Amino acid sequence: MRESYGEAAGQNFSDQDLSEFIRNDIPARISKELKKDDEFLELVLAIKHMDPTSDTKLLNEGLNKHKQTWRQMGRIDREGQTEAGQTGRVGERASP
């Protein structure tokens, strides 16, 4: 995923980038690599052993970390991202 900071080619995560991201099945490839990462697996186990209240709080905090789209912000700025970038990040989180 590339940071989006401008409208010119290469300055943002475009619809074309998203198509390539999906076509190359990047979320599944990321998931496959994480399943081999001992540090990540320890984190998963720690979360699984959290009490339900803490688990829910952590999940909600994580889901609220995404950047708004430029359309939502009403401007093009590094603080935001393209709609394609937001879709790609959701795809990363949804990968098995």
Secondary structure, DSSP 4 states (H G I P E B T S, - for coil): ------SSTTSS--HHHHHHHHHTTHHHHHHHHHTT-HHHHHHHHHHHTS-HHHHHHHHHHHHTTSPPBHHHHTS--TTSB-HHHHHHHHHHHH--
